[in-house]
Every structure is written in C-alpha cells, then in structure tokens.
Amino acid sequence: MGPRWKGKGAEAKAHSDPMSKIISQLQSSLLASTNFHGLLSGCVILLEVGAEQAELLSRACFGRPTRTAQEENNQWFQLTLEEAFYLSHSLKCLKILDEEGNSKNDNDLWKFMKSKREAFPYSFKVYSHLRDRNWVVRSGAQYGVDYVAYRHHPSVVHSEYAVLVLYEKKDCFAQRLRVWSDYECVIRLCGSVAKTLLAIYVNSKEEPCEFSSCLENFYVEERTIMRWSAEQRREDGYEVKDFIK
C-alpha cells in the first residue's frame, strides 16, 4: 500500500530527521540525566523528565505526556510496559524503581511485567522487533489489533501496518485468526482504514521460562495478509479454478 505522507514536505522532513537519529539522541540524553527514573505504577510506568527529554520522548513516540501538574520545568510521561522495558533493557538508558524506591534489574522487571500481563513476552518481542528496525509502534486498540506501525512520527505520516501478535501456547484459548471469518473481519477493517494487515508470529525453540533464556529462544515470522476478490479478475478471462493447483 505504501506510505501516505501528511502534507507537502512531510516525506522530506522525515528523511532529513530519521527516527534512528532521534532515538540515538534520546538514548544519549537519558543516559546523561541520572536524576530521571521510571516509577512502577500498576500496568504503566511513570517517568518525570526535563524539557529536553520530554521533547525527545515526543519526537521518538515513547509514552504520552500526562495532565498532572508540572514541577518546575519537568513533565510526567506515562509509558507502556513494552516501551519502558525497551528503554531499560534494549537501549539501557532508563532505570526503573519500585514503589519503595528500589532499582529493578531486567530480571525483576520481566517477572513484574509478566505478572501484570501473561502475554507480555510475546508483545514485547514484536514491539522490540519493529522498534529495532526504526518503525514507530503505537497501540492498535482502536483498530482491533495489537499495534499500528508508522514509518516516522504520526504527525508526518499515517500508520502503514496494522499488527497482530500471534503465538501458540499450551492451554491458551485466546488465539486469533483461527477460521476464515476471523481473517475476513480483520482484513475488511484494515482495508477501510487504509492499512495492511501484518501478522507477526512469535515462535519459540522451547517453552519460555526465565528472562535469561526467554528472548533468546524466540524468533519471529512476518506475514502480510490482504483480501483477494475473484470479481477483480472477472474481465481478464480467468476463472477461480485457474488459481487452484
């Protein structure tokens, strides 16, 4: 389907300020600012940052600014579990504290986030897979999918992919795309909002257990799924049987 840029000059603006550069600037800024820590709060992480970090977080599309009262020049951001763990584990530029003010290591964070959402290992694998390739990843709840993926900041381009996280797990009854009607519903929805359905399957060499081995055992497979209509070829002299081998 291709990118749909928002306005004249949007594509040039994105190329002149690539997301990889913005992420690098955010990483350097957070590493240099030892006073800023993420705070565990239920299923989100709260982060109080200065004006420079707030601007970079917004440009890099990490978290959302909250409406809480600002303290001096600082701004509070609310991060999802995936965003916080990516900044902490993958970029290694954010320390996260518990309610008692104790610093949490990667293993402790992993256990905490799994306790909040059982599917976290799979959703994080897909999130980090896309982020590592410089896609901007946002929640896709309003479209009935897990994520939407942008080539750059949402202010300059529309999201290109609607992403579903798929995996197989013993005794798991929440699998999607099990029958053709599931495919038809989600593909029609994606078509109505001009997005391509991207199904990312998270597979494991063995049943994931502890954090130290979990991500290493995961690998992903990407599939783009589009709707095919027989009527679109009816003028070409083809019949449906010609496509069935």
C-alpha positions as CSV (number, residue, x, y, z in Angstrom):
1,M,0.0,0.0,0.0
2,G,2.9,2.3,0.7
3,P,3.3,5.3,3.0
4,R,0.7,8.1,3.0
5,W,2.5,11.3,4.0
6,K,0.7,14.1,5.7
7,G,1.1,17.2,3.6
8,K,3.6,18.7,1.3
9,G,7.2,18.3,2.5
10,A,6.4,15.6,5.1
11,E,8.5,13.0,3.3
12,A,11.5,15.3,3.0
13,K,11.2,16.2,6.7
14,A,11.2,12.6,7.7
15,H,14.3,11.8,5.6
16,S,16.1,14.8,7.0
17,D,15.5,13.8,10.6
18,P,15.4,9.9,10.6
19,M,13.9,8.1,13.5
20,S,17.3,6.3,14.2
21,K,18.9,9.7,14.8
22,I,16.1,10.8,17.2
23,I,16.3,7.5,19.2
24,S,20.1,7.9,19.5
25,Q,19.6,11.5,20.8
26,L,17.0,10.3,23.3
27,Q,19.3,7.5,24.5
28,S,22.2,9.8,25.0
29,S,20.1,12.4,26.8
30,L,18.6,9.9,29.2
31,L,22.0,8.3,29.9
32,A,23.4,11.8,30.7
33,S,20.5,12.6,33.1
34,T,20.9,10.5,36.2
35,N,18.1,12.2,38.0
36,F,15.3,10.8,36.0
37,H,13.9,7.3,36.8
38,G,10.8,5.4,35.8
39,L,8.4,4.5,38.6
40,L,6.2,1.4,38.6
41,S,2.5,2.2,38.8
42,G,0.2,-0.7,38.1
43,C,0.4,-1.6,34.4
44,V,2.2,1.5,33.4
45,I,5.5,3.3,34.2
46,L,5.6,6.9,35.1
47,L,8.6,9.0,34.1
48,E,9.3,12.5,35.2
49,V,11.7,14.2,32.8
50,G,13.1,17.7,31.9
51,A,12.2,19.8,28.9
52,E,14.9,18.3,26.7
53,Q,14.0,14.7,27.4
54,A,10.2,15.5,27.1
55,E,10.8,16.8,23.6
56,L,12.9,13.8,22.6
57,L,10.3,11.4,24.0
58,S,7.6,13.1,22.0
59,R,9.7,13.1,18.8
60,A,10.6,9.4,19.3
61,C,7.0,8.5,20.2
62,F,7.7,6.9,23.6
63,G,4.9,7.3,26.1
64,R,2.3,10.0,26.4
65,P,2.5,13.2,28.5
66,T,0.1,13.2,31.4
67,R,-2.0,16.1,32.6
68,T,-0.6,16.1,36.1
69,A,0.7,19.3,37.5
70,Q,4.3,20.0,36.3
71,E,7.0,20.5,38.9
72,E,9.2,23.4,37.8
73,N,10.3,22.6,34.2
74,N,9.7,18.9,34.4
75,Q,7.0,16.9,32.7
76,W,5.4,13.5,33.5
77,F,5.2,10.8,30.8
78,Q,3.2,7.5,31.0
79,L,5.0,4.6,29.4
80,T,3.5,1.2,28.5
81,L,5.2,-1.9,29.8
82,E,6.8,-2.6,26.4
83,E,8.1,1.0,26.0
84,A,9.6,1.0,29.4
85,F,11.3,-2.3,29.1
86,Y,12.6,-1.4,25.6
87,L,14.2,1.8,27.1
88,S,15.5,-0.2,30.1
89,H,16.7,-3.4,28.5
90,S,17.2,-2.7,24.8
91,L,18.5,0.8,24.9
92,K,19.8,0.6,28.5
93,C,19.1,4.3,29.1
94,L,16.4,4.1,31.8
95,K,16.4,2.9,35.4
96,I,13.0,1.8,36.9
97,L,12.2,2.0,40.6
98,D,9.5,0.2,42.5
99,E,7.2,1.9,45.0
100,E,9.8,1.7,47.7
101,G,12.4,3.4,45.6
102,N,14.5,0.3,44.9
103,S,16.1,-0.1,41.5
104,K,14.7,-3.1,39.5
105,N,17.0,-5.1,37.3
106,D,15.9,-6.7,34.0
107,N,15.0,-10.0,35.5
108,D,12.9,-8.4,38.2
109,L,11.2,-6.1,35.7
110,W,10.5,-9.1,33.4
111,K,8.8,-11.0,36.2
112,F,6.8,-8.0,37.3
113,M,5.6,-7.3,33.7
114,K,4.7,-10.9,33.1
115,S,2.7,-10.9,36.3
116,K,0.7,-7.9,35.0
117,R,0.1,-9.4,31.6
118,E,0.8,-13.0,30.7
119,A,1.3,-12.3,27.0
120,F,3.9,-9.6,27.7
121,P,6.9,-11.7,26.4
122,Y,5.2,-12.1,23.0
123,S,4.0,-8.5,22.7
124,F,7.5,-7.2,23.8
125,K,9.2,-9.4,21.2
126,V,7.1,-7.9,18.4
127,Y,7.5,-4.4,19.8
128,S,11.3,-4.6,20.0
129,H,11.4,-6.4,16.6
130,L,9.7,-3.4,15.0
131,R,11.4,-0.7,17.0
132,D,14.9,-2.2,16.2
133,R,14.0,-1.6,12.6
134,N,13.1,2.0,13.3
135,W,9.3,1.7,13.0
136,V,7.3,3.8,15.3
137,V,5.0,1.5,17.2
138,R,1.7,2.6,18.8
139,S,-1.3,0.8,20.3
140,G,-3.7,-0.5,17.7
141,A,-6.7,-1.0,20.1
142,Q,-8.9,1.4,18.2
143,Y,-8.5,-0.8,15.1
144,G,-8.9,-4.1,16.8
145,V,-5.2,-5.1,16.5
146,D,-2.2,-5.0,18.9
147,Y,-0.1,-2.3,17.3
148,V,0.0,0.1,14.4
149,A,3.3,0.8,12.7
150,Y,4.5,4.1,11.3
151,R,7.5,4.9,9.1
152,H,8.1,8.0,11.1
153,H,6.3,10.3,13.5
154,P,2.5,10.2,13.3
155,S,2.5,13.9,12.6
156,V,4.1,13.4,9.2
157,V,2.8,10.0,8.0
158,H,-0.2,7.8,8.5
159,S,0.3,4.3,10.0
160,E,1.1,1.8,7.3
161,Y,0.5,-1.5,9.1
162,A,-2.0,-2.9,11.5
163,V,-0.1,-5.5,13.5
164,L,-1.3,-8.7,15.1
165,V,0.8,-10.6,17.6
166,L,0.3,-14.3,17.1
167,Y,1.7,-17.2,19.1
168,E,0.9,-20.7,20.2
169,K,1.0,-21.6,23.8
170,K,-0.2,-24.7,25.7
171,D,-3.7,-24.3,27.2
172,C,-4.1,-20.9,25.6
173,F,-7.6,-20.3,24.3
174,A,-7.2,-16.7,23.2
175,Q,-5.8,-17.4,19.7
176,R,-6.9,-15.3,16.8
177,L,-7.2,-15.9,13.1
178,R,-8.4,-19.5,13.7
179,V,-11.0,-19.6,11.0
180,W,-11.6,-17.7,7.7
181,S,-14.2,-15.5,9.1
182,D,-11.6,-14.1,11.5
183,Y,-9.4,-13.2,8.6
184,E,-12.3,-11.6,6.7
185,C,-13.3,-9.4,9.6
186,V,-9.9,-8.0,10.4
187,I,-8.8,-7.6,6.7
188,R,-12.0,-5.7,5.9
189,L,-11.4,-3.4,8.9
190,C,-7.8,-2.8,7.8
191,G,-8.9,-2.0,4.3
192,S,-11.4,0.5,5.5
193,V,-8.7,2.5,7.3
194,A,-6.1,2.0,4.5
195,K,-3.7,-0.2,6.4
196,T,-2.0,-3.5,5.5
197,L,-2.5,-6.3,8.0
198,L,0.8,-7.6,9.3
199,A,0.7,-10.8,11.3
200,I,3.8,-11.5,13.3
201,Y,4.1,-15.0,14.6
202,V,6.3,-15.4,17.7
203,N,7.7,-18.9,17.8
204,S,9.9,-20.4,20.5
205,K,12.5,-23.2,20.3
206,E,11.3,-24.3,23.7
207,E,8.6,-23.1,26.2
208,P,9.8,-19.7,27.5
209,C,10.7,-19.7,31.2
210,E,13.1,-17.3,32.8
211,F,14.1,-13.9,31.3
212,S,17.7,-15.0,30.7
213,S,16.6,-17.6,28.1
214,C,13.2,-16.4,27.0
215,L,14.1,-13.8,24.4
216,E,17.0,-15.9,23.1
217,N,14.5,-18.7,22.3
218,F,12.1,-16.5,20.5
219,Y,12.1,-15.9,16.7
220,V,9.5,-14.1,14.6
221,E,7.9,-14.7,11.2
222,E,6.2,-11.9,9.4
223,R,3.2,-12.3,7.1
224,T,1.3,-9.5,5.3
225,I,-2.3,-10.6,4.6
226,M,-4.5,-8.9,2.0
227,R,-8.0,-9.6,0.7
228,W,-8.3,-11.1,-2.7
229,S,-11.6,-10.8,-4.6
230,A,-12.4,-13.0,-7.6
231,E,-14.5,-10.3,-9.1
232,Q,-11.5,-8.1,-9.6
233,R,-10.3,-10.6,-12.3
234,R,-13.6,-11.4,-14.0
235,E,-12.8,-9.2,-17.0
236,D,-9.5,-11.0,-17.7
237,G,-10.9,-14.3,-18.7
238,Y,-9.6,-16.1,-15.6
239,E,-11.7,-18.5,-13.6
240,V,-11.3,-19.3,-9.9
241,K,-10.3,-22.8,-10.8
242,D,-7.3,-21.4,-12.7
243,F,-5.8,-20.3,-9.4
244,I,-6.3,-23.6,-7.6
245,K,-3.5,-26.1,-8.1
